[in-house]
């Protein structure tokens, strides 16, 4: 077993210890790590790990969401690992690329995990994303720039995100987690 996989197994165990109610989804991630090859690469056509960020304002009261161009809904910044097993680094890279916000930094260990199905598109078959999310905090300069992956970006109150039933369930879950630990 490769060292990065051992690192991920340990990080998932720490996550499970903190969020004991999520043991079933942690078990899915653990099983995927133990039964699949190339889990950090898109070459695994059944699924792969992705890294995302819960990108919060400097004061922690707002979160930056992107209206995803391909999926047509508001989501957190994130993307494919493309072979990089350091998913915190992936989350930071994707947040920087997708938002243009300067001075971002990762805080702590895994904040959230989410397994979700990605629909078939073009020659890419339907597959699973094993999304590992980290808190990424903005510095004093919270200006953003929309890029080709999104239709819009917006800072939203974390409390509003937690209460907005029109948003993705995993966004609302992260907002509730954030508020519970504030």
C-alpha positions, 0 to 999 in steps of 0.5 A: 500500500502506498504511503499517501493511501495510509495517510488518507486512511488515518485522516478518514479515521480522525474524521470518523472519530470527530463526526461519528454519525458519518461512519457509513460514508467513511466506510464507503471511502475506506472501501474505495481506498482498499479495493480500487487502483488509481483512486487519485486519478481520473483514469479510474473510470468508476470513481476518484478522489476530489478535493474541495474547499469550504472557503470562508471569509476572514471573519468566518461568517460568510462562505464563497460559493460558485455557480458551476457552469457544467452542473448549473448549481451553486457549489463549493470550489473544488476539483479533481486530484489529477494524481495528487494524493495531498487533497488539502493541496488540491482543495487549495489549488482549486479554490485559488484557480476557481475564485482568484481570491488571494492569500488563501490558506487551509485550516486543519484536517478534513472538514467534510466528505461527500460521495456523489454520482457524476452523470455521464457527459460526452465520452466520460461515463457516469462515475463517483466523486469521493470528495474530501473537503477542507476549510480554506480561509480568505485573508483580508482581500476577499475580492474574487474573479469568475473563471470559465468553470463558473457562471458566478461567484458570491459570498453568502452568509453561512447561516443563510446557506444552512437554511436555504433548502434550494441549495445542495444538501452537502452545502447545508450540512457543511454550513451546519457543521461550521455554525455548530463549531463557531 
